[in-house]
Amino acid sequence: MGLIQQLDECIAFGEQVTRAITEKYFGDDSPAARTITRRWGIQEVAQMVGVSLQTIRNAEEDGRLPVPDMVQKGRVWQRDGYTIQQIQNMREVFDTSPRRPEGQNPIVVGVAAHKGGAWKTAKAVHLSQWLALQGLRVLLIDATDPQATASLYHGYVPDLHIHAEDTLLPFYLGERTDAYYAIKPTCWPNLDIIPSCLAVHRMETEMMPLAKAGKLPTEPHMMLRAAIESVWDSYDVVVLDSAPNLGTGAINVVCASDVVVVPTPAELYDYCSANQFFVMMRDLLANVVDLSGFEPDVRVLITKFSMQQHSHSADMEEVIRAAFGNMVLQEKVRVTEEVGKGQYKMRTVFEQAANQRSSPIAWKNAIKIWEPCCREIYERLIKPRWNFEETK
């Protein structure tokens, strides 16, 4: 068997596996088949929506909200909890949906790292879903990564559901004047996505010759920012997932972002990799492009932090905090197997219903890992930018 034939067989088998897993959990392999079956209890819903429990009950009694779903557990009928769609409906009924201040732009958060395996995509996806869960309107862009893992998280399989014309590649190459064509829905009411596929890697070789020939509408390092600004009116936050490299795509993510979060595992080589990323960013800002005085907020998020005895994660945390100072976020992402287990079921920690979790305790621990990290980014890096702009 020749190598080409062998690779063809591997590719075909891989597609069969993806379809089989998707059909097992969702019925078919289309993105539209994905649903969030998780339910939220009335206490946590009241906190999320920003009203009291009694306010919810009163609205159900007077008909402003539908009668709650009930389920029989043994001999007792109980509330079955609320779906994500019902929670969003509550925000509309009570007019409590959070929005960016009128007249202010959406905040663009880029999640970027030089090295793969830093939990970059996991962070971008969980952050996007958490923000949407709070009621914010979010656009997640699988901006420069041909592996398209963020797209896979939401049911869009690269080169099966998504091809070059569905990605930002036509915009990067000057063939489109806005990016509306690439926006796809997800199963989250407030979360849309611009997916990616393998063809996106062409930006690394084709953008610069087009720029030199005068065939791009703006500077090549600002093409992603231009794409975002062409569609951002309907969103509060835009989250970018970057490819793990230092090429044209990474430069575009840095130049497009108001906030850059750099996931950095508590490992020596990953710390060194983060340092190289900062070398690239320094050289970019100092010598390569003119951002007219604009500088993104850059923060380091420590990931893969092990609590195991004899782990050197704590020592590496000290090194990272000593090196990067106040750029390091307070929260960190501890090691959890729930992300990997969720990937096999094609569901994130935030999506999993009770019957989709490996165990109640493991799931709760994973929630306690991801929620504080997402909340810190929102409270410290997103909201203050709106507040600052309001006071200027």
N, C-alpha and C positions, 0 to 999 in steps of 0.2 A: 504493500500500500504506500503510495506517495504521500508526501507531507500535505499537499493541498487537499487530497481526499480525506486524510486523517483529520485535518482541521475542519473541513466541511461537516464531517460526522460529529465532531465535538460541538460545533455550533448548533447543529440540528438537535442534538441531545439536550444541550443547555436550554434551548427554546422550549422543548417538550417538558423539561423539569419546571421551568417558570410557569408554563401554562397549567401544569398539573397542580402545583401548589396554589396558584390563584383560584383555580376552579374548586379546589377542596374547601377553601375558606370563603369564597365569594360567589360561587355558582358558575361564573364564566370569567374570562380573562380580560374583559373590557374595564377601563377605569370607571365607567358609569356603574358597574356592579358593586363597587366598594361602598360600604355603609359603616357608620359608627354606631355600634349597638350598645356602647357603654351608657349607663344611667347614673345620674347624679342625685343625691339625696336632697331633701328640701332645705336642710340647714346650709349645706354648701352652696346650693343654688341661690338662696337668699343673700349670702355673702357675695357671690359672684355678680348678681344682678344689682345689688346695692339697695335692697329693701328688707323689711322685716318679714318673718315667717307669717305673721298675721296678715300682712298686706297681701301676700300671695294667696292665703286661704280666703280672704275677703273677695279677691278678684275672681277666684274660682266659684265662689258662692253666688256672686252677682252676674256671672256670665262673661266677664271681660277676658277670662282665661278658660280654656276647656276643662272639663272635669278631669282630675288626675287619673292616670292609668293605675289600675289596681291589679294585684296578683295574689293568688291564694298560696300561702306557704304553710303547708300542713293544714290545720283547721282554721287558720286566721287569715283574713283578707288584709293586705297592707298596700301602701303606696309602692308602686314599682319604680319610683324615681323618675327623673325627667330626662328626655333626650336632648341632644345639643340643639336640635331645631326648636324644641319647646323653650329652652333657655333663651335662645335668640328672640323668639316671639315675646317672651316676658320683657326683655329689654325694650322692645318696640312698644309694648302696651304701657310700660311705666316710664318710657322715654329716658332710659338710663344708659343707653349705648355710649361708651366712651368714644370721643372723636378728637382729632387734632384741633387745636384752636383755629377759629376762622381766620383765614388769611395766611396761615402758616403752612409751610410745605411738609410733605411726608418726610420722615427720617429714614435714611438709607443705612442699614446695618450690614456691613460686609463681614463674612466669616471666612478667614483666610489663613492658610498655613503652607509652609514650604514643603513639608514632609507628609506623606500619607500616613494613615493610621492614628491621627491625632484626635479623632472624634469630631472632625470639622463638620462633616455633613450631618452627623447625629445632632450636633449642637444647632446647626442652622434649621434643621427640620423641627426639632423640639421647641426651639424658640418661636418659630413661625406658628406652630400649632398652639403653643401656650398663649401667645398674643391674641390669636383668633379666639381662643377660649375665653379670654377676658372681654371680648366684644369688639376688639379693634379690627379694622379692615386691613388685611395683610396680602401683599403680593410676594411670593417666594420665587426667586429667579435662579434656576440652575444655570448660572451665568456663563461659566467658562469650562465646565468639567465634562469632557466627553464620556466619562464613565457614567454620568447621569444618575448617580445614586439617589439624590434628592427626588428625582422624577420617579424612580422605582418605588420609593416610600409611598408615593401617592397613586400607584397603579399604572404609571405611564412607562411602559417597557421600551427602552431605546431600540430603534431599528425594527420594532414590531408595531407599536402604536405611534411612535415619534420618528420622523425623518427630518432631513436637513431643512426642508421648507417650513417645518413646525417650530423651529428653534430661532434663536436670535441671529443665526448665521447670515440670513439674507439682509438683516439690518446692518450687521457688522461690515458686510461687503458693499453697502451703499445701494442695495436693490430695493429697500423699503424705506418709507419716510416716517413711519411710526411702528410701534411694536404690538398694536392691538391684535394683529393676526395670530400672534404666538400665545396669547393668554388662554389658559385652559382652567376649567373648574376643578375643585377637589371635593371630597365628601364633607369637608368642613364648610359651614355656611359663610364664613367670613374670610376664607383663604382661597386665593387663586394661585396658579403656578405658571411660569414659563418654563417648559421642560427643555431637556437637552438630549443629545445623542452623539454618536461617535463623530459625525461630520463636523461638529463644532470645533474640533482640533484644527480645521482648515484656517481659522482666524489667525493662528500663529504664523502661518506662512503667506497668507494672501492679503492681509490688511495693509501691511507696510508698502508693498508695491503699488496698491491702489491709492494709498495716501500720497506717495511720491508722484503719481500720475495725476493728482488732483481730482480723483474720482470719489472721494469721501466728503460728506457735508461738513465735517468738523475734524479736529485733530484726532489721530487714531487712538490716543490714550483716553479720549473723552467719548468714544462711541457708546460705551455701555451707559454712561450718565445720560447721554442724549436719548437712548432708548427708554430709560426709566422715566425721564421727564416728559416723554411723549405720551405716557399712559398713566401717570401717577395721580391724576385728579380724584379718582375713586378710592384711594387708599390712604391709610394713616401711617403705615410702616411698610418699607420694602426691605426684604432680607435677601442677601446674595450668598450663594454657595459657590466658592471659588475652587479651581483646580489646584492640586498640590504641586505647584511649580512656580518659577519666577519669570515666566514669559509675558507675552503681550496681554494674555488674559488676566494674570495677577495684577499687572499695572493698571488695567482697566477697572478692576475691582477696587483697588486703592483710590483711584481718582474718582470713582463713582460714589464712594461711601462717605457719609457723615461720621460714622463710627466704624472702626475696624476692630473686630474681636479676633485675637490670635490664640486658638486652642493650643496648649503646650503640655504634653504629658510630663509627669514628674519623673523623667528619665534624663540622663546626662546627654545622650545623643539628640534627643528631642529639644532640649534646652539649646544645644549648639545650633540646631536647625532653625529655631526661632530667632537666634541671634543673626543668622545669615539672612533671614527674611527682613530683619530690621536694617541690615547693611544695604539690601536692595532698596528698601523704602527710603533710607537716608539719601542714597545716590539718586534715586528717582526725584525726590523733592528738591535736592540741591542742584542737580545738573541736567536732568533729562527733560522735564516738562515745566511749564509755567501754569501754576494753579491760581495765579492772581492773589496770592496771599492766603488762600484757603488751606487749612490743615485739618485732616480728620482727627477725631479723638481715637487714640489707639489704646486698647486694653488687652492684657494677657489673661486668659482663662486657664487655670491649671486643670488638667484632665488626667484620667487614668490614675488617680491618687489611691494607693492601696492602704488599707487599714490593717493588713496582715502583720503579725509579729515578725520582726527582723526585716521588714520592708525598708528600703531607703527612700521612700516617697517623702517622708517628713524632712529628711536632710536636703533633698532636691528642692522642696518647697522653700526652704531657707535660702538656698542658692538663687532660685528664681526671684524671690522677693527682694533679696539684696541687690540683684543685678538690675531688675526692671522697676523697682521702687513702687511708686503709686500708680503705675500702669497696671499692676496686678489686681484683679478683682478679688474681693474678700471671699466669695463663695468659690468652691472648687467641685469638680465632677469626680466623685469617688468611683472606684471600679465597681461595676455591676454587670452581671451576665444577662440582665433583663433586656438590654438593648439588642443583644444578639439573638436571644430567644424570641423577642418581638419581631425581628427582621424575618425569621423563618415563617412566622405567621402573617407577615406583611402588615404589622400594626405597631405603632409606637407605644410607649408607655402611656401616653395621654389618651390613646384610642381604645385601649383594651377593656372589654367588659369583664365582669366577674368570672365568667366561664372561659375566658381567654388568657388568664394569668397563670403563671407557673405555680404560684402560691400567693395567698393574700398578704403574707408578711413580706415576701420578696418584692411584690408589686408596690406595697406601701413604702418600702425602703427606697425603691427606684424613684417614686414620686418625690420623696424627701430629698433626693439627690438633684433632680432636674428642676423642680419648681423654684427653689431659692436662687439658682443660677439665672433662670429666665427673669425672675422678679427683679434681681439686682440690675440686670441690663436695662430693664424697662424703667426702674425708678431712678437709677443713677446716670444713665446715658441717653435715654430717649426723652422722657418727660422734662428734664432740665433744659434741653435744647429748645423745646417749645416755650418754656417759661422765660428763658433768657431772651428769646426773640421777642416775646411780648413786652419786655421791659426796655427794649432798645429805643 
